[in-house]
Amino acid sequence: MAAASSMAASPFCTWLVAACMSTSFDNNPRSPSIKRLPRRRRVLSQCSLRGSTFQCLVTSHIDPCNQNCSSDSLSFIGVNGFGSKPFRSNRGHRRLGRASHSGEAMAVALQPAQEVATKKKPAIKQRRVVVTGMGVVTPLGHEPDVFYNNLLDGVSGISEIENFDCTQFPTRIAGEIKSFSTDGWVAPKLSKRMDKFMLYLLTAGKKALADAGITDDVMKELDKRKCGVLIGSGMGGMKLFNDSVEALRISYKKMNPFCVPFATTNMGSAMLAMDLGWMGPNYSISTACATSNFCILNAANHIIRGEADMMLCGGSDAVIIPIGLGGFVACRALSQRNNDPTKASRPWDSNRDGFVMGEGAGVLLLEELEHAKKRGATIYAEFLGGSFTCDAYHMTEPHPEGAGVILCIEKAMAQAGVSREDVNYINAHATSTPAGDIKEYQALAHCFGQNSELRVNSTKSMIGHLLGAAGGVEAVTVIQAIRAGWIHPNLNLEDPDKAVDAKFLVGPKKERLNVKVGLSNSFGFGGHNSSILFAPYN
């Protein structure tokens, strides 16, 4: 506020000087005295020193002895953040203490200050955000119910890579989508031009709308100025860009003219908005494997602030291609359990040897509660809130003390207004890496160690790590757990790491659980941490 008032003082002083110049400073209103010009300059200097309020300027003419205008109360530049040394007028306190003959002008100066004080923003009721639609494209199915039933049954979507010859790579397995069709969802002409991540995104986004009952008739009734899209990608159109690089080796004339726009991470959200005619907030966020959660929380904030009534949000990635596989192999991050693909992803197990790549998309339709009720929508769950933090430690390694993750979880609960005891289900980030699994578990134990009802699982044990799409798909998993009253097993947790207490971890079979509050974690390269919370709608 101090900084804002300081900026406001300058135009006010300009106006004040103009007002003073139009008023005589002696007893003859028709004989303005040149000798009074220095006083006008003094008024200006007093204004420039008063960074926080007009009060001192006004009271100096009403009560010269007012303590607010003593030399000890002059503005300090440090208060406004520009420095630490006090700044005092070199014109002397005696000038501030002189009696003034310009009371007539000061009566005018008092009026704007009173107006500012009386103009207050009306209290705004907190807008609640609910989930009314879900869309997925995953290795275990492309419908939310099919996908979740497979999770409950402990089915693995990890297998040998078939999309290209990967015999030269030390890792030859992934959560690869074997069959996928855009028929009825994406125009054939676009399907041939777009990267897979965009096809997954558009399909999952439109399926979320269909799941929410947004028919053509309902679409016509929507205020499209308040409908937005915020679906991100960690890697973007990597295959399309790589193909263009290969074409460039022959000639630039061979390059795909869409290689630049269709490779950027924002274009998926943009193309979906163009298809729907939605004119509200539209962009993408890319924070590696934390992308989806960042998008979901920011989309919810647009609704809470009244900038949107509906937001499609989540993430999409498709990088099971030679350059994607090779890049992660070079990082030494992937499992090499090629002879037994379904056993490769094993979060918290002592025999884990790296994560397994996956691909797909997960999209939610978030909606303002009253807007959803008005159109008679089915409400799946309520979005409570979330938080972001940064480890500020290392590009790929987690903070050794889990400081960023702990801070993120605690901030998320505070923002959502829930206690540690309220959270009884956590869908962990747990990717099956030696360091990451342990550090996250230790952070969870720090935050929820006294919660005897807590159950924790990792969806990645069955579908692998979907990178930027992981959070979107796992948000669907949490919502489905809320709806079904069942949580899926942790596949391949055969010999829990000695650093974890298995009492919190779901076993090899699904478990019955009445989810009170579900938390979903997603962390990304760069130290990006994110936690979001959902609960049953009451």
Disulfide bonds with the S-S distance in Angstrom:
Cys56-Cys69 2.39
